[in-house]
């Protein structure tokens, strides 16, 4: 179904144009105004679709290292911090940059050990 679903009114007698855009009746004085409203609507849809898109797949509940089934956590192969620091923000949501690990295996990764040591120093 097109974004502009139907043109409702295009009458010189009424002096207005109308269209059903995204389920809302829009009235405009001329086609230029109607086109501007359409462009705003279209850009708002594109912005919303960017926010809603989540390329990270759903968890299957199986650890990629030990094959244990149950509770798992996402582990970023290239860490989120490193990706931000090097300007590679797309790696944060890249499905090829994450693996599903059980808590035991995830705690053995370098990043988890670093966080543990950092928090231990803060407690002192």
C-alpha positions in Angstrom: 0.0 0.0 0.0 1.4 3.4 -1.0 2.1 6.1 1.6 -0.4 8.4 -0.2 -3.3 5.9 -0.2 -6.0 7.9 -2.0 -6.5 11.4 -3.3 -9.8 12.4 -1.7 -10.6 15.9 -3.1 -9.1 17.9 -5.9 -11.7 20.6 -6.6 -11.2 24.1 -7.8 -14.7 24.9 -6.4 -13.5 24.0 -2.9 -10.1 25.4 -3.5 -8.3 22.7 -1.5 -6.6 19.4 -2.0 -6.9 16.5 0.3 -5.1 13.2 0.6 -5.1 10.2 3.0 -1.4 10.1 4.1 -0.5 7.3 6.5 -4.1 7.0 7.7 -4.6 10.7 8.3 -6.7 13.1 6.1 -4.5 16.0 5.1 -6.0 19.1 3.5 -3.8 21.5 1.6 -4.3 24.8 -0.3 -2.2 23.6 -3.3 -0.2 20.7 -4.6 3.1 22.3 -3.4 1.8 22.4 0.2 0.5 18.8 -0.1 4.0 17.7 -1.4 5.7 19.4 1.6 3.4 17.6 4.0 4.1 14.3 2.3 7.9 14.9 2.5 7.7 15.7 6.2 5.6 12.5 6.8 8.0 10.4 4.8 11.1 11.7 6.6 9.4 11.1 10.0 8.7 7.5 8.9 12.4 7.0 7.9 13.6 8.4 11.3 11.2 6.0 13.2 12.3 3.0 11.2 15.9 3.7 12.1 15.1 3.8 15.8 13.0 0.6 15.7 15.4 -1.5 13.8 17.5 -3.9 15.9 19.7 -6.1 13.8 20.9 -8.2 16.8 19.1 -11.5 16.6 17.1 -13.1 19.3 19.0 -15.4 21.7 18.6 -19.1 21.2 19.9 -19.9 24.7 22.9 -22.0 23.7 26.5 -21.0 24.6 28.8 -20.7 21.5 31.8 -22.0 23.5 30.6 -24.9 25.7 27.1 -25.5 24.1 25.4 -25.2 27.5 21.7 -24.5 27.3 20.0 -21.9 29.5 20.7 -18.4 30.5 23.1 -16.6 28.1 24.6 -13.2 27.6 25.7 -11.3 24.5 29.4 -10.9 24.1 30.8 -8.3 21.7 33.8 -9.7 19.9 35.1 -6.2 19.3 34.1 -4.4 22.5 31.6 -1.6 22.5 34.1 0.7 24.1 36.8 0.0 21.5 34.2 0.4 18.7 33.2 3.9 20.0 36.8 4.9 20.6 37.9 4.0 17.0 34.7 5.5 15.4 33.3 2.1 14.4 29.9 2.6 16.0 28.3 0.2 13.4 30.0 -2.7 15.2 27.9 -2.2 18.3 24.8 -3.4 16.5 26.4 -5.6 13.9 25.0 -9.1 14.3 28.4 -10.5 13.2 30.2 -8.9 16.1 28.2 -10.6 18.9 28.2 -14.2 20.2 25.9 -15.8 22.8 27.8 -17.1 25.8 26.7 -18.6 29.1 27.6 -16.7 32.3 30.5 -19.0 33.1 32.2 -18.5 29.7 31.4 -14.8 29.5 33.1 -14.3 32.9 36.3 -15.7 31.4 36.5 -13.2 28.5 39.2 -10.5 28.7 36.7 -7.7 29.0 34.9 -9.4 31.9 38.2 -9.9 33.7 39.2 -6.3 33.1 35.9 -5.1 34.6 36.4 -7.3 37.6 39.9 -6.0 38.3 38.7 -2.4 37.8 35.8 -2.8 40.2 38.1 -4.5 42.7 40.5 -1.5 42.6 37.6 0.9 43.2 36.5 -1.0 46.3 39.9 -0.4 48.0 
